[in-house]
C-alpha cells in the first residue's frame, strides 16, 4: 500500500490564490498592479459573500453588561448583524437566559416611554455602516433595549453575531475562510478578474458558471445540520 503524507494542512496564501485565479483567466500574474487589482476584487468578493447569506465560520458570541438607565449599547465595529440574543441573569448554576424579541425601527419608534426601566424584553438593532466619519467618529452598530435595565450588575446581553471576514493580506497570509471554501473563492475571484482583463472576456460566461456551481456546493455544505422538527399547533374554537 502506498504511503500517504500524513498531513492535511493544504491551504493557499493570497499570492497563490491570486495566481491560480489568473491562470483560470488564461493570464499570468506578472506586475504589482496585477496583484493590487486582484486583491481589491478579492475584498469585494468577501463582501459579496456576506450579502449572500450566513457564513457560519464568522459567527461569534459576545456579551455586554447592562447598566441601569442606559438605552443604547455599541457592538463591535465589524458586526454585520445579530443572529440571536438573550438577557442573562446571575452566573454559574443559577444562570438564567431569557429570550428577547427583535423589533423593527417602526415598532421601537412607537414606544411612548423609551426610558422605562425593568428587565429588557425587546431589542432594536441599528446596524449602521461601521465606517469612520471625520466629524462624528466611528458609526458603530448599536442595540437599543426596552425597557432599559433597572439595576446595575444584574443583566447581561448575550448575543451571537455575524462579523465581517478579514481583509486580504499582503500575499503571504491566508484568507479568513475554512479550507473547504477555497474552490469557491478561487472560482469567484477568477470570474471577477475575467470582467476586468481584456483578454479574458471570452471566458467570463464559463467562469461564472463554474463559480455558481462551486458557490452552490459550498453554501449547501456550510449550513446548520441539526434536525428540524415541526409540530402542528392544536387550535380550539
N, C-alpha and C positions, 0 to 999 in steps of 0.2 A: 504494500500500500504506500502510495506517495506521501511524503511528509508535508504537512501544512506549515504555514508560517507561525501559527500560534498567537498571532496578533489580530486585532480588529480595531485599528486606530486610524484607518484611512480618512483623510479629510482634504479639503482644498483650501489653501490660503487664498487671499484676494487676488494675488498675481496669477496663480494657476487658474482660478475661476474665470478671470477675465480672458486669459489666453485661450482657454477651452471655448469660450463663447465666441471669440474672434474666429477661431478655426471653423466653427459651425457656420459662420458667415462667409467662409472661403477667403479669409484675410489672415494676416499675421499681426500680432501686437508688436509694434516697432518703436513708436515715439512716446514721449512723455504725455503729449496731448491725447494720444490714443488711450492711455491709462486714465487720464483725468476725465475724459468724456465717458468712459466706461464706468468709472466709479460713480459719477453723477447719475448715470442711468441705473446703477445698482441701488443707490439710495432711494431713487424714485420707485424702483420695483418693490422694495421692502415696504414703502408707504402704501403701494397698491395692495400688497398682501394684507395690510392692516384693515383696508377697506373691504376686502373680500370676505372676511369673517373672523371667527375666534381662532387665534393661533395659540394652541394650548401651552406651548413652551414659554409663552410670555405672561402666563397667569402668576401673580404674586399675591401673597397675603400681607396685609398691613393693618395697623391699628392706630387710633387716635384717642387719647384720654380726653373725656369731655369735662368742661368746666362750667360752673353754674352761670346761667345767663348768656352764654356765648351761642350765637346762632350759626355762624359760618366758620368752616374749617378748610384749610388748604390741603390738597392732595399733592403727591409728588408730581413735579412738572412734566414728567414723561408718561403720565397716565392718559390712556385713550378713553377708557370707560370702566365702570364698575360692573361686575357680573352678579355679585351678591353682597349682602351686608346684614349684620346683626348688631344689636346692642348687648354687650356683655356686662353682667354684674358679678362682683366678687371674683374669687380665684380658687384654684385647686378643686377639691371635691365639692365645694359649694358653688362653683362657677355655673352660671346660667346664661345661655344665649337665647335672645328673643328676637324673632324676625321683625324687621321694619319694612314698611311699604314704600316703594319708589313712586313718586308722583311727578307730574309734569309741571312746567313753569306756570301754566294756566291755573292748575289746582293750587299751587303754592301761592300765587299772587292773590287768590281769592280768600285766603285765610285772613280773618279780620285782625286777630291779635297774634302777630308773629313772635312776640316776646313772651308769650305764655310759657310757664315753666312746668316741668313734670318729667316723666320717663318718655324719651323720644319714641314716636311710633311711625313717623313719616320722614322721608328723605328726598330732597330735590338735588340732583346732580347737575351743576353748571360746568359743562365740560371745558369751556374756554379754549384758547389756542395753544397755550404753553409757550408762546412767543414772548420776546422781550420788547416792551415799548419804551422808548427813550424818556418818556415823561412819567408814565405810571409804574414802570418796572415790569417784572415778570407777571404775565397773566396766568397765574396758577389755576388749574381746575379746582373747583371748590364743591363742598357739600353744605347744604343748609338743612338743619334738623328742626322738626316741630313735634311737640313742643321742645324748647331748649332745656338742657339739664337743670334740675332743681337743686342739685348738690354737687360739690366737688368730690373727686376721688371715689365716685360710686359707679359711674357708667363709662364704658369704653366702646367706641365704634370700631368693630372689626369688619374688614372688607376684603374682598378678593377682586383684584384689578387686572386689567389688560394694560401692559406697558408697551411703549414703543420698542421696536427692535433697534439694537445699537447700530451706529453708522458703520459704513465700510471703512476699513483701516488703510494703512499705508502700503499694503502689498504683502507683508509677512504675517498679518493677523488672519484669523479665520472669521467667518461670518457667524452672527448670533442666531444660528438655526441648528436644529438637530441634523445629523448626518443624513437621515432618510429623506430630507427635503432638498439635498444637493442637486439631484437631476432636474427638479422643477426650477430651482434657482438658475442653473446654467441655461436651461431652455428658455426661461423668461428673459434673461439678460441677452442671449443671442437674438431673440425676437426684437427686443428694444433696440439693440445695436443695428439690426438689419434695416431699420427705418431711418437710420442716420448715415449709413455707409453707402455711397452711391453704387458701388459695385456689388452690393448685396441685396438690392431691392428686389431682384427676381427670386430671392429665397424667402422673402417676408411671409408669403402665404404658407409655405411649408413649415417654416419655423414657428409660426403662430399655431398651426395645427398640432405640432409636437408639444408646444408649451401648454396648450389647452388640455392635452391628454395627460401630460405629467402633472399639471396642477390638479386635475380631477382625481388622479390616483393619490396624490399627496394629501388633498383635502379629505378624501374618504378614509385615509389611514389616520390622520391627525384629528380624531374626534373622540368624544366620550363613548366608552364601550360598556357602560353599566346597563343592566337590564332596565327596561321601562315597562311599568305595569299600570294599565289604565282600568279603572273600575267604574261602572255606571253609578250615578247617584240616584238613590230612590227618592221619588217625589210623592208627597201626599197632598191631596186636594180635599 
